[in-house]
C-alpha cells in the first residue's frame, strides 16, 4: 500500500491553476496547464493582450491537431478548461503562477492583491528568471507557500522547469509544484534561491561571450549561431536572445550581475543595451539581431 503523505494529498487536490500575464510565456503556460487536465484561468489587465493570448493558444492547439500530435477531442477539451479574465478578484485558484514583467515591485503588488482574494493554502509560484524569490516571499502573507516555477520559452515545447526553493518555502509546496510540473509533462529540476538559479546563471556566458566575439570583430552573428547549432545546441545565442526578448534577456543579465557584486566577466553587453534602447527586442518587435516578417 502506498504511504500517505501530505504533499501527495495537496497535489491531488490541485484542480485549478491561474496564470497571471497573457504574454508569450503566460499564455504558453496556460496552454500546457489546460492540456494537462487542469481548469485554467488566464489573467491580464490588458484586454488586447488577453485576446491575443486566447487566439494564440487556440491557434497552437489547432496546429497540434494538424500535425497529428493531439486529437480534435483533445483540442476541444483543452479549450473547454480555459477561461480568461481581466479582473483580479476572479483569480482564485489552488495554484497561481505569475508570469508578468521582470520587476520586483510589480510582482509584489500582484501577489499582495492575489493574497487578498485567495486562502492561505493557495500556492504562489513565480516564473521569474532572476529575481530573489526569498525577497519576494518575505513581503507576501504566508511566505512558506511561495516558490519559483521557472518555465522556458516556448513553454509548450520546452520540457525543463526549475523548481526554486526560497528560504521560507515549505517542503510540501516544493513537492506539490514538482508533481504538478510532472503532470504537465515537464521535468522539474531543483535548486535553492540564488542569482539566475541554474540555467540563467550558466547561460550568461553563452550570451555574453558570443556578443564579445562580435563586438571585438572576430566573427559575425550568423557564424556563431551556425557553429553552436552544429555542435548540438537547439538555437544559437543570438537567435535565442531574439526569441526570449532582448529586454528580458538584458534585464536578467543586469540582475545577475548586480546580485553577484558586478564581476567584470558578467558585465552586460553594450551591444544588447543598444538594441533595447532602439526597441529592437527580437521576434516580438520584428527586429533584434535578425529581422522577422511576423
Secondary structure, 3 states (H helix, E strand, C coil): CCCCCHHHHHHHHCCEEEEECCCHHHHHHHHHHHHCCCEEEEECCCHHHHHHHHHHHHHHHHHHHHCCCCCHHHHHHHHHHEEEECCHHHCCCCEEEECCCCCHHHHHHHHHHHHHHCCCCCEEEECCCCCCHHHHHCCCCCHHHEEEEECCCCCCCCCEEEEEECCCCCHHHHHHHHHHHHHCCCEEEEEECCCCCCHHHHHHHHHHHHHHHHHCCCCCHHHHHHHHHHCCCCCCHHHHHHHHCHHHHHHHHHHHHHHCCCCHHHCCCHHHHHHHHCCCCEHHHCECCCECCC
